[in-house]
Amino acid sequence: MSGYASIKTSIKGDKSVNQDAILTYEDATLVVLALADGLGSAPCSEKGSRTICRSIVSAVRKSILTSAPLSGTNIVDYWEAQLRMKGFNPQDCLTTSSFVLINKKNKKVTAAQIGDSQIYLILDGIFIDNTKEKDFANITECVGSSNGVKYSITSHFFENTIRTLIASDGICDELEPNSIPLMADYLVKRYSAIPKRRRNLALSGEVRRSFSKRNSDDKSMIFLWNE
Amino acid sequence: MQKPRPLPVIVAVDRSGSMGADGKIEALNSALKNFIASLQGESNSKAEIQVALYSFGRDTATCDIPLNPAYNISDVPVYEAYGCTPMGMAFKEMKELIENRDQIPSRAYKPTIVIITDGIPTDDYRIPMDALIKDGRSSKAFRMAMAIGEDADKDMLAEFVSDSEFLVSGDKARDIVKFFKYVTMSVTSRTKSQSPDNPVIPTYPADDIIEF
């Protein structure tokens, strides 16, 4: 990424398929980071998580090409249509969805979330914790649920530096939010020193080594910083 | 080892003057005592049943048992029937409890709210009821109700409950006892379920009819 660097990984837990999905996209004006965590209770949630990440990028690109406004509803509608076209029932493909859009020109950052994957931002050195607390146990808001859940969206501007971390609950459940700024310093320092083509492999190895054996969740994260 | 998750059961009972007729308040007092006793042995490694008890009568609603693990509750109040039916105040109190994450943390299972009444609310219940059943985390609770007798506002209670199966009508004191057995079955089946937040609608207990 020109001016921006990112590292990402998505590691399967103890299930037969990785229900998480990650996707990054960059063009002349925008950077998009998308992460989704398919719900274990839904039989085809890995389709849902991959499709929502692609839907986010498609909706962003369409919005740029047509100057049409981008909305969370459009993204979810597109996700549903894509799944139906491939013969899947969206109710079988429930997934969380989190994404970050960075407008390179005006340095506006938009963070959007449905569900419990977390987005952390550090803008010009100021830590912004977008953590959404669940209402009760076993309630995960998700794309595809019938109660019309919508993206929770926040926007910020930065002047000089940006660092952002998106992580699925397999990772963020083990992170102490207050330690994220220190972790971000560490990641920038460590991965800036590694050649770009080897960074994601190194990150995957480090995630595998760092998390407790009892954590059997899929583990996915994207970390971005500007150079 | 992780502590069991709280499973809150929040009960609001009518102690207005009309409950004094036909042995209703006596049946309520007896049923409440048995209800709490029956929950005391039902917590397990996964779920800890916690109970809060509210009552409404005279001109106010009161919290008579603050939210507590059922096994810690030793004194159950004995009610006397008197005064009006300020149900809206009880809705407000229950809403405040459920929204308080110190009292009911995010790791708790969805609460069950139980209301039992034989009358029509005498205060402005609409705004607090809508806040309880439509807004915030309280809207996600299971809601059960018992309408005792012909004077109970069944339309309001039908709106209150989270499923039509959770509204029970009765006209005798012994129906109150049966209703609390029904609530007990619903709560205890949740503690034994693999997914305690999926709605459990038990079969309403039949009368103990002895055929001969």
HADDOCK unambig.tbl for C-alpha pairs under 7 A between the chains (distance, minus, plus):
assign (segid A and resid 134 and name CA) (segid B and resid 106 and name CA) 5.77 0.50 0.50
assign (segid A and resid 135 and name CA) (segid B and resid 106 and name CA) 5.31 0.50 0.50
assign (segid A and resid 135 and name CA) (segid B and resid 137 and name CA) 5.64 0.50 0.50
assign (segid A and resid 136 and name CA) (segid B and resid 106 and name CA) 4.45 0.50 0.50
assign (segid A and resid 136 and name CA) (segid B and resid 107 and name CA) 5.64 0.50 0.50
assign (segid A and resid 136 and name CA) (segid B and resid 108 and name CA) 5.49 0.50 0.50
assign (segid A and resid 136 and name CA) (segid B and resid 109 and name CA) 5.61 0.50 0.50
assign (segid A and resid 136 and name CA) (segid B and resid 110 and name CA) 5.81 0.50 0.50
assign (segid A and resid 137 and name CA) (segid B and resid 106 and name CA) 6.02 0.50 0.50
assign (segid A and resid 137 and name CA) (segid B and resid 107 and name CA) 4.67 0.50 0.50
assign (segid A and resid 137 and name CA) (segid B and resid 108 and name CA) 5.47 0.50 0.50
assign (segid A and resid 137 and name CA) (segid B and resid 109 and name CA) 5.18 0.50 0.50
assign (segid A and resid 138 and name CA) (segid B and resid 197 and name CA) 7.00 0.50 0.50
